């Protein structure tokens, strides 16, 4: 009973969080080859390392409606999240983001994150044929300028 009484207080606290960061996204019709994405991340200058995971586990088909593949790559002072997932049947969503809550980022961090994102996207166009990244990327910024 006490848990039920405290729920409004807990949710009120979370509603006051402020988000800061950059998100770049685009839709694809075909799931990109994770090996090609991995190869790009390994070669982009300024990326020092990365982690990778997928859902569901190995062996899933490209038609799985819940399929998702994620990378988190490190720059000098940022950790960018990159994900590709099935948004709806026949449509995949590609998202890169550098976000955080309640802690404004410096101009240097925003510039570094955005620069890495753009470099990854350009290499994905050139090396993996993801032409949607040339003109269809939507960029959203919160608490920081996208200039």
TORPA-4810 file (N, C-alpha, C, O; in nm, 3 decimals):
<nodes>
NODE_1_0.082_-0.119_0.000_0.000_0.000_0.000_0.087_0.126_0.000_0.057_0.222_-0.070_X
NODE_2_0.196_0.124_0.080_0.286_0.238_0.085_0.346_0.264_-0.052_0.363_0.380_-0.091_X
NODE_3_0.380_0.156_-0.126_0.438_0.172_-0.260_0.342_0.246_-0.352_0.384_0.331_-0.431_X
NODE_4_0.214_0.214_-0.344_0.114_0.280_-0.427_0.104_0.427_-0.391_0.088_0.512_-0.479_X
NODE_5_0.112_0.459_-0.263_0.103_0.598_-0.218_0.224_0.679_-0.261_0.212_0.799_-0.284_X
NODE_6_0.339_0.616_-0.273_0.462_0.688_-0.310_0.478_0.704_-0.460_0.557_0.788_-0.504_X
NODE_7_0.407_0.627_-0.540_0.422_0.633_-0.686_0.407_0.774_-0.743_0.490_0.813_-0.826_X
NODE_8_0.307_0.853_-0.703_0.297_0.989_-0.758_0.420_1.073_-0.725_0.462_1.156_-0.807_X
NODE_9_0.478_1.054_-0.607_0.596_1.131_-0.570_0.717_1.091_-0.654_0.795_1.176_-0.697_X
NODE_10_0.732_0.962_-0.676_0.844_0.913_-0.757_0.831_0.963_-0.900_0.929_1.013_-0.956_X
NODE_11_0.714_0.952_-0.959_0.698_0.995_-1.097_0.712_1.146_-1.110_0.758_1.194_-1.214_X
NODE_12_0.675_1.222_-1.009_0.692_1.366_-1.012_0.840_1.401_-1.020_0.880_1.492_-1.093_X
NODE_13_0.921_1.328_-0.943_1.065_1.355_-0.945_1.125_1.332_-1.082_1.212_1.408_-1.124_X
NODE_14_1.082_1.229_-1.153_1.136_1.200_-1.284_1.091_1.300_-1.389_1.161_1.321_-1.488_X
NODE_15_0.977_1.359_-1.370_0.927_1.454_-1.470_1.008_1.583_-1.471_0.994_1.663_-1.563_X
NODE_16_1.089_1.605_-1.371_1.167_1.728_-1.362_1.306_1.714_-1.425_1.383_1.809_-1.425_X
NODE_17_1.338_1.597_-1.479_1.469_1.579_-1.541_1.477_1.658_-1.669_1.379_1.671_-1.743_X
NODE_18_1.593_1.710_-1.695_1.619_1.786_-1.817_1.716_1.704_-1.903_1.818_1.658_-1.853_X
NODE_19_1.686_1.687_-2.030_1.772_1.612_-2.121_1.858_1.708_-2.202_1.816_1.817_-2.240_X
NODE_20_1.980_1.665_-2.226_2.075_1.740_-2.308_2.136_1.644_-2.408_2.169_1.531_-2.374_X
NODE_21_2.152_1.689_-2.532_2.221_1.603_-2.626_2.179_1.620_-2.770_2.105_1.711_-2.806_X
NODE_22_2.230_1.528_-2.851_2.211_1.529_-2.996_2.161_1.392_-3.038_2.211_1.289_-2.992_X
NODE_23_2.062_1.392_-3.126_2.015_1.267_-3.185_2.003_1.286_-3.335_1.948_1.386_-3.382_X
NODE_24_2.055_1.191_-3.411_2.045_1.191_-3.557_1.982_1.060_-3.599_2.026_0.954_-3.555_X
NODE_25_1.879_1.066_-3.683_1.809_0.942_-3.720_1.762_0.946_-3.864_1.749_1.052_-3.925_X
NODE_26_1.736_0.827_-3.916_1.686_0.811_-4.053_1.619_0.674_-4.062_1.650_0.584_-3.983_X
NODE_27_1.529_0.658_-4.156_1.465_0.528_-4.180_1.525_0.462_-4.304_1.558_0.529_-4.402_X
NODE_28_1.537_0.328_-4.297_1.583_0.246_-4.408_1.474_0.145_-4.440_1.385_0.121_-4.360_X
NODE_29_1.483_0.087_-4.559_1.391_-0.021_-4.593_1.455_-0.158_-4.573_1.386_-0.260_-4.571_X
NODE_30_1.588_-0.160_-4.557_1.659_-0.286_-4.542_1.756_-0.275_-4.424_1.819_-0.171_-4.404_X
NODE_31_1.767_-0.383_-4.346_1.857_-0.385_-4.231_2.002_-0.383_-4.280_2.041_-0.471_-4.356_X
NODE_32_2.082_-0.284_-4.237_2.221_-0.280_-4.283_2.302_-0.396_-4.225_2.271_-0.448_-4.117_X
NODE_33_2.403_-0.436_-4.296_2.490_-0.545_-4.254_2.569_-0.502_-4.130_2.651_-0.411_-4.140_X
NODE_34_2.547_-0.566_-4.015_2.620_-0.528_-3.894_2.772_-0.537_-3.910_2.845_-0.459_-3.849_X
NODE_35_2.820_-0.631_-3.991_2.965_-0.643_-4.012_3.020_-0.519_-4.082_3.130_-0.475_-4.052_X
NODE_36_2.944_-0.463_-4.175_2.988_-0.342_-4.244_2.986_-0.223_-4.148_3.079_-0.142_-4.147_X
NODE_37_2.882_-0.212_-4.067_2.874_-0.104_-3.968_2.991_-0.115_-3.871_3.056_-0.015_-3.839_X
NODE_38_3.018_-0.236_-3.824_3.131_-0.260_-3.733_3.262_-0.218_-3.797_3.344_-0.153_-3.732_X
NODE_39_3.282_-0.254_-3.923_3.405_-0.219_-3.995_3.423_-0.067_-4.003_3.534_-0.017_-3.986_X
NODE_40_3.314_0.004_-4.029_3.320_0.150_-4.034_3.360_0.206_-3.898_3.451_0.290_-3.889_X
NODE_41_3.294_0.160_-3.794_3.324_0.211_-3.659_3.470_0.186_-3.623_3.534_0.270_-3.558_X
NODE_42_3.523_0.072_-3.664_3.663_0.040_-3.633_3.762_0.130_-3.706_3.876_0.146_-3.661_X
NODE_43_3.720_0.190_-3.820_3.813_0.269_-3.900_3.796_0.421_-3.891_3.885_0.494_-3.935_X
NODE_44_3.686_0.470_-3.836_3.666_0.615_-3.832_3.766_0.678_-3.736_3.774_0.638_-3.619_X
NODE_45_3.843_0.776_-3.784_3.939_0.844_-3.696_3.868_0.909_-3.577_3.762_0.970_-3.593_X
NODE_46_3.927_0.896_-3.461_3.871_0.957_-3.341_3.792_0.860_-3.255_3.763_0.890_-3.139_X
NODE_47_3.756_0.743_-3.312_3.686_0.643_-3.232_3.791_0.553_-3.169_3.872_0.491_-3.237_X
NODE_48_3.787_0.546_-3.036_3.890_0.475_-2.960_3.852_0.332_-2.925_3.939_0.251_-2.892_X
NODE_49_3.725_0.299_-2.933_3.680_0.165_-2.900_3.528_0.161_-2.908_3.463_0.264_-2.924_X
NODE_50_3.473_0.041_-2.896_3.327_0.028_-2.905_3.281_-0.100_-2.838_3.359_-0.193_-2.816_X
NODE_51_3.153_-0.103_-2.805_3.084_-0.223_-2.759_2.973_-0.250_-2.860_2.926_-0.160_-2.929_X
NODE_52_2.931_-0.376_-2.867_2.829_-0.415_-2.964_2.739_-0.521_-2.903_2.786_-0.610_-2.832_X
NODE_53_2.609_-0.512_-2.929_2.515_-0.614_-2.888_2.395_-0.613_-2.980_2.371_-0.515_-3.051_X
NODE_54_2.321_-0.722_-2.978_2.204_-0.732_-3.066_2.089_-0.801_-2.995_2.107_-0.869_-2.894_X
NODE_55_1.972_-0.782_-3.050_1.853_-0.849_-3.002_1.771_-0.892_-3.122_1.754_-0.809_-3.212_X
NODE_56_1.719_-1.008_-3.133_1.753_-1.121_-3.046_1.896_-1.167_-3.071_1.968_-1.110_-3.153_X
NODE_57_1.934_-1.270_-3.001_2.071_-1.320_-3.010_2.104_-1.370_-3.150_2.019_-1.370_-3.239_X
NODE_58_2.228_-1.413_-3.169_2.275_-1.465_-3.298_2.175_-1.560_-3.361_2.106_-1.636_-3.292_X
NODE_59_2.167_-1.556_-3.492_2.082_-1.648_-3.565_1.947_-1.590_-3.605_1.872_-1.655_-3.677_X
NODE_60_1.916_-1.469_-3.559_1.788_-1.408_-3.596_1.791_-1.371_-3.744_1.896_-1.341_-3.799_X
NODE_61_1.677_-1.372_-3.805_1.669_-1.334_-3.946_1.644_-1.186_-3.960_1.599_-1.122_-3.864_X
NODE_62_1.671_-1.131_-4.075_1.647_-0.990_-4.102_1.500_-0.955_-4.099_1.466_-0.837_-4.092_X
NODE_63_1.412_-1.054_-4.106_1.269_-1.028_-4.106_1.210_-1.025_-3.965_1.092_-0.995_-3.949_X
NODE_64_1.288_-1.056_-3.863_1.238_-1.057_-3.726_1.188_-0.917_-3.690_1.265_-0.822_-3.697_X
NODE_65_1.060_-0.903_-3.653_1.005_-0.771_-3.624_1.065_-0.704_-3.502_1.049_-0.584_-3.482_X
NODE_66_1.134_-0.781_-3.418_1.195_-0.723_-3.299_1.347_-0.708_-3.311_1.414_-0.681_-3.211_X
NODE_67_1.399_-0.725_-3.428_1.544_-0.724_-3.447_1.602_-0.586_-3.417_1.546_-0.484_-3.455_X
NODE_68_1.715_-0.587_-3.348_1.786_-0.463_-3.318_1.935_-0.493_-3.307_1.975_-0.600_-3.260_X
NODE_69_2.016_-0.399_-3.350_2.162_-0.412_-3.339_2.214_-0.278_-3.287_2.181_-0.173_-3.341_X
NODE_70_2.295_-0.284_-3.182_2.343_-0.162_-3.117_2.494_-0.160_-3.106_2.559_-0.263_-3.089_X
NODE_71_2.548_-0.041_-3.115_2.689_-0.015_-3.090_2.696_0.104_-2.995_2.610_0.191_-2.998_X
NODE_72_2.798_0.107_-2.913_2.830_0.225_-2.833_2.977_0.250_-2.857_3.062_0.168_-2.820_X
NODE_73_3.010_0.364_-2.919_3.150_0.390_-2.950_3.201_0.512_-2.874_3.126_0.605_-2.843_X
NODE_74_3.331_0.507_-2.845_3.395_0.608_-2.761_3.483_0.701_-2.840_3.566_0.658_-2.921_X
NODE_75_3.464_0.830_-2.816_3.556_0.931_-2.865_3.649_0.968_-2.752_3.666_0.890_-2.657_X
NODE_76_3.710_1.083_-2.760_3.800_1.128_-2.654_3.725_1.152_-2.524_3.770_1.111_-2.417_X
NODE_77_3.609_1.219_-2.532_3.535_1.252_-2.410_3.385_1.222_-2.420_3.308_1.267_-2.336_X
NODE_78_3.344_1.147_-2.522_3.202_1.115_-2.540_3.183_0.966_-2.569_3.276_0.898_-2.613_X
NODE_79_3.063_0.917_-2.543_3.025_0.779_-2.578_2.893_0.789_-2.654_2.789_0.820_-2.597_X
NODE_80_2.901_0.763_-2.784_2.786_0.776_-2.873_2.718_0.641_-2.887_2.783_0.538_-2.901_X
NODE_81_2.586_0.643_-2.883_2.505_0.523_-2.903_2.460_0.519_-3.049_2.414_0.619_-3.103_X
NODE_82_2.472_0.404_-3.112_2.425_0.384_-3.249_2.338_0.260_-3.247_2.380_0.154_-3.200_X
NODE_83_2.218_0.273_-3.299_2.128_0.159_-3.302_2.053_0.149_-3.434_2.019_0.251_-3.495_X
NODE_84_2.030_0.028_-3.477_1.946_0.001_-3.592_1.842_-0.101_-3.546_1.878_-0.206_-3.492_X
NODE_85_1.715_-0.070_-3.566_1.612_-0.160_-3.520_1.491_-0.154_-3.611_1.468_-0.057_-3.684_X
NODE_86_1.413_-0.262_-3.606_1.290_-0.269_-3.684_1.189_-0.175_-3.622_1.146_-0.194_-3.508_X
NODE_87_1.150_-0.073_-3.698_1.053_0.025_-3.651_0.912_-0.026_-3.675_0.823_-0.007_-3.592_X
NODE_88_0.892_-0.089_-3.788_0.767_-0.154_-3.827_0.802_-0.247_-3.943_0.912_-0.235_-3.998_X
NODE_89_0.716_-0.338_-3.982_0.750_-0.431_-4.090_0.797_-0.358_-4.216_0.729_-0.269_-4.267_X
NODE_90_0.914_-0.397_-4.264_0.968_-0.338_-4.386_1.034_-0.203_-4.366_1.071_-0.138_-4.464_X
NODE_91_1.048_-0.159_-4.242_1.108_-0.027_-4.217_1.201_-0.036_-4.097_1.160_-0.077_-3.988_X
NODE_92_1.326_0.003_-4.117_1.426_0.003_-4.011_1.459_0.146_-3.972_1.455_0.237_-4.056_X
NODE_93_1.491_0.166_-3.846_1.529_0.299_-3.800_1.674_0.295_-3.755_1.715_0.208_-3.678_X
NODE_94_1.752_0.391_-3.802_1.892_0.410_-3.766_1.898_0.532_-3.676_1.848_0.638_-3.713_X
NODE_95_1.959_0.519_-3.560_1.968_0.632_-3.466_2.108_0.638_-3.407_2.164_0.536_-3.367_X
NODE_96_2.163_0.758_-3.403_2.285_0.786_-3.328_2.249_0.893_-3.226_2.177_0.988_-3.257_X
NODE_97_2.299_0.876_-3.103_2.269_0.978_-3.002_2.380_0.989_-2.900_2.450_0.893_-2.868_X
NODE_98_2.392_1.108_-2.850_2.476_1.137_-2.734_2.387_1.220_-2.643_2.367_1.339_-2.665_X
NODE_99_2.333_1.157_-2.541_2.236_1.220_-2.453_2.274_1.199_-2.308_2.344_1.104_-2.273_X
NODE_100_2.227_1.290_-2.223_2.237_1.270_-2.079_2.131_1.354_-2.008_2.076_1.449_-2.065_X
NODE_101_2.104_1.318_-1.885_2.000_1.386_-1.807_2.062_1.472_-1.698_2.156_1.432_-1.629_X
NODE_102_2.006_1.591_-1.684_2.038_1.682_-1.574_2.183_1.728_-1.567_2.227_1.778_-1.463_X
NODE_103_2.258_1.714_-1.674_2.396_1.759_-1.675_2.426_1.819_-1.812_2.449_1.746_-1.908_X
NODE_104_2.426_1.952_-1.821_2.453_2.014_-1.951_2.588_1.971_-2.006_2.682_1.947_-1.930_X
NODE_105_2.597_1.961_-2.138_2.724_1.924_-2.199_2.796_2.049_-2.247_2.734_2.152_-2.274_X
NODE_106_2.926_2.038_-2.258_3.006_2.151_-2.306_2.995_2.158_-2.458_2.956_2.061_-2.523_X
NODE_107_3.028_2.272_-2.513_3.030_2.289_-2.658_3.128_2.190_-2.720_3.102_2.134_-2.827_X
NODE_108_3.241_2.168_-2.655_3.343_2.075_-2.704_3.287_1.933_-2.714_3.311_1.864_-2.813_X
NODE_109_3.212_1.888_-2.612_3.152_1.755_-2.615_3.049_1.743_-2.728_3.048_1.645_-2.802_X
NODE_110_2.965_1.844_-2.741_2.864_1.842_-2.848_2.931_1.838_-2.985_2.888_1.763_-3.072_X
NODE_111_3.035_1.919_-3.004_3.106_1.921_-3.132_3.173_1.788_-3.161_3.168_1.739_-3.274_X
NODE_112_3.235_1.728_-3.058_3.302_1.599_-3.078_3.200_1.491_-3.114_3.221_1.414_-3.208_X
NODE_113_3.090_1.484_-3.039_2.988_1.382_-3.066_2.931_1.398_-3.207_2.921_1.301_-3.281_X
NODE_114_2.894_1.520_-3.242_2.835_1.545_-3.374_2.934_1.513_-3.485_2.897_1.455_-3.587_X
NODE_115_3.060_1.551_-3.467_3.164_1.523_-3.567_3.181_1.373_-3.589_3.194_1.328_-3.703_X
NODE_116_3.182_1.296_-3.481_3.194_1.150_-3.494_3.072_1.092_-3.564_3.086_1.004_-3.649_X
NODE_117_2.953_1.139_-3.528_2.831_1.089_-3.591_2.833_1.113_-3.742_2.802_1.023_-3.820_X
NODE_118_2.869_1.234_-3.781_2.872_1.268_-3.924_2.978_1.184_-3.996_2.954_1.138_-4.108_X
NODE_119_3.094_1.165_-3.935_3.200_1.084_-3.996_3.154_0.939_-4.014_3.181_0.878_-4.117_X
NODE_120_3.086_0.884_-3.915_3.034_0.748_-3.925_2.931_0.740_-4.038_2.934_0.648_-4.119_X
NODE_121_2.842_0.837_-4.044_2.738_0.837_-4.149_2.800_0.845_-4.289_2.759_0.772_-4.379_X
NODE_122_2.898_0.933_-4.308_2.963_0.945_-4.440_3.031_0.814_-4.479_3.025_0.773_-4.595_X
NODE_123_3.095_0.749_-4.384_3.160_0.622_-4.413_3.058_0.511_-4.440_3.083_0.423_-4.522_X
NODE_124_2.944_0.515_-4.372_2.839_0.416_-4.398_2.781_0.432_-4.538_2.743_0.333_-4.601_X
NODE_125_2.774_0.555_-4.587_2.728_0.578_-4.725_2.831_0.520_-4.821_2.795_0.444_-4.912_X
NODE_126_2.958_0.555_-4.802_3.064_0.515_-4.895_3.092_0.365_-4.890_3.110_0.302_-4.995_X
NODE_127_3.095_0.308_-4.772_3.140_0.169_-4.756_3.026_0.067_-4.751_3.046_-0.050_-4.786_X
NODE_128_2.908_0.109_-4.706_2.798_0.014_-4.686_2.678_0.044_-4.775_2.579_-0.030_-4.773_X
NODE_129_2.686_0.150_-4.853_2.578_0.182_-4.946_2.451_0.234_-4.881_2.343_0.223_-4.940_X
NODE_130_2.460_0.290_-4.762_2.341_0.342_-4.693_2.312_0.484_-4.739_2.334_0.581_-4.667_X
NODE_131_2.261_0.493_-4.862_2.243_0.624_-4.928_2.142_0.713_-4.858_2.146_0.835_-4.875_X
NODE_132_2.052_0.656_-4.778_1.956_0.739_-4.705_2.027_0.838_-4.612_1.972_0.943_-4.578_X
NODE_133_2.147_0.804_-4.571_2.223_0.891_-4.481_2.275_1.017_-4.551_2.322_1.109_-4.484_X
NODE_134_2.268_1.023_-4.683_2.315_1.140_-4.756_2.221_1.259_-4.742_2.267_1.373_-4.739_X
NODE_135_2.091_1.234_-4.734_2.000_1.348_-4.739_1.880_1.338_-4.646_1.806_1.436_-4.632_X
NODE_136_1.859_1.226_-4.584_1.735_1.207_-4.508_1.752_1.209_-4.357_1.657_1.176_-4.285_X
NODE_137_1.868_1.246_-4.307_1.892_1.243_-4.163_1.817_1.357_-4.094_1.823_1.472_-4.136_X
NODE_138_1.747_1.322_-3.987_1.681_1.420_-3.902_1.768_1.440_-3.780_1.805_1.344_-3.712_X
NODE_139_1.802_1.564_-3.750_1.885_1.594_-3.633_1.802_1.672_-3.532_1.736_1.770_-3.566_X
NODE_140_1.807_1.626_-3.408_1.739_1.695_-3.299_1.839_1.722_-3.188_1.922_1.636_-3.155_X
NODE_141_1.831_1.839_-3.131_1.921_1.878_-3.023_1.839_1.927_-2.905_1.737_1.994_-2.922_X
NODE_142_1.886_1.894_-2.786_1.819_1.937_-2.663_1.922_2.000_-2.570_2.019_1.936_-2.530_X
NODE_143_1.900_2.125_-2.537_1.989_2.193_-2.444_2.124_2.227_-2.501_2.213_2.271_-2.428_X
NODE_144_2.141_2.208_-2.631_2.267_2.239_-2.699_2.234_2.278_-2.842_2.136_2.230_-2.899_X
NODE_145_2.314_2.366_-2.899_2.290_2.409_-3.036_2.341_2.304_-3.135_2.445_2.242_-3.113_X
NODE_146_2.267_2.286_-3.243_2.307_2.191_-3.346_2.396_2.254_-3.453_2.422_2.191_-3.555_X
NODE_147_2.441_2.373_-3.433_2.521_2.442_-3.534_2.650_2.372_-3.563_2.728_2.418_-3.646_X
</nodes>
